[in-house]
Amino acid sequence: MNKKRNSLPKFKKEADERAYWESHDSSGHVDWSKASRVRLPNLMPSTKAISLRLPVDLLERIKTAANKRDVPYQSLIKVWLAEKLDVA
């Protein structure tokens, strides 16, 4: 099916383009039937720093466990939290 696609307007600023796509459907501009999945392996997920107060003894035990696994203790905490949420 060769459906005529609408041409895209020229945007002066990224904010203008963002506003356009918030109020318009892309199906008139893109042939999604020809789309394919892509992998972007180098993208880092968005993170947010938090402050978490832990008892000193608990933090030392976490650091010891992380050291045994040869991983940073903050990474180990993230893994444990994710595992706990996946089980729930």
C-alpha positions as CSV (number, residue, x, y, z in Angstrom):
1,M,0.0,0.0,0.0
2,N,1.6,3.3,-1.2
3,K,-0.1,5.9,0.9
4,K,1.2,9.5,0.4
5,R,3.0,10.7,3.5
6,N,2.7,14.2,4.8
7,S,5.9,16.3,4.7
8,L,7.3,17.4,8.0
9,P,7.4,21.1,8.9
10,K,10.7,22.8,9.5
11,F,11.3,23.5,13.2
12,K,13.4,26.4,14.5
13,K,13.8,25.0,18.0
14,E,13.6,21.5,19.6
15,A,10.8,22.8,21.8
16,D,8.7,23.6,18.7
17,E,9.2,20.1,17.4
18,R,8.3,18.6,20.8
19,A,5.1,20.7,20.9
20,Y,4.3,19.5,17.4
21,W,4.7,15.8,18.2
22,E,2.7,16.2,21.4
23,S,-0.3,17.3,19.4
24,H,0.1,15.3,16.1
25,D,0.0,11.6,15.2
26,S,3.1,10.2,13.5
27,S,1.2,7.8,11.3
28,G,0.7,10.5,8.7
29,H,4.4,11.0,8.5
30,V,6.0,7.6,9.0
31,D,5.3,4.3,7.4
32,W,5.4,2.1,10.5
33,S,5.0,-1.1,8.4
34,K,8.6,-0.7,7.3
35,A,9.9,0.0,10.8
36,S,12.4,-2.4,12.4
37,R,13.6,-2.8,16.0
38,V,17.0,-1.4,16.8
39,R,19.3,-2.1,19.7
40,L,21.0,0.8,21.5
41,P,23.4,-1.1,23.8
42,N,25.4,1.9,24.9
43,L,22.5,3.9,26.3
44,M,22.5,4.2,30.1
45,P,19.2,4.0,31.9
46,S,18.2,7.2,33.7
47,T,19.2,7.2,37.3
48,K,18.5,9.5,40.3
49,A,20.7,9.9,43.3
50,I,19.1,9.3,46.6
51,S,20.2,9.5,50.2
52,L,19.6,6.4,52.3
53,R,20.6,6.2,55.9
54,L,21.6,2.7,57.0
55,P,23.0,1.5,60.3
56,V,26.8,1.3,60.1
57,D,26.8,-2.4,60.9
58,L,24.3,-3.1,58.0
59,L,26.4,-1.0,55.6
60,E,29.6,-2.8,56.6
61,R,27.9,-6.2,56.0
62,I,26.7,-5.1,52.6
63,K,30.2,-3.9,51.7
64,T,31.7,-7.2,52.8
65,A,29.2,-9.1,50.7
66,A,30.0,-6.9,47.7
67,N,33.7,-7.3,48.2
68,K,33.3,-11.1,48.2
69,R,31.5,-10.8,44.8
70,D,34.0,-8.2,43.5
71,V,31.3,-5.6,42.8
72,P,30.7,-2.1,44.1
73,Y,28.5,-2.2,47.1
74,Q,26.0,0.3,45.6
75,S,25.6,-1.9,42.5
76,L,25.0,-4.9,44.8
77,I,22.3,-2.9,46.7
78,K,20.6,-2.1,43.3
79,V,20.7,-5.8,42.2
80,W,19.2,-6.9,45.6
81,L,16.4,-4.3,45.4
82,A,15.6,-5.3,41.8
83,E,15.5,-9.0,42.7
84,K,13.3,-8.3,45.7
85,L,10.8,-6.3,43.5
86,D,10.8,-9.0,40.8
87,V,9.8,-11.6,43.4
88,A,7.0,-9.5,44.9
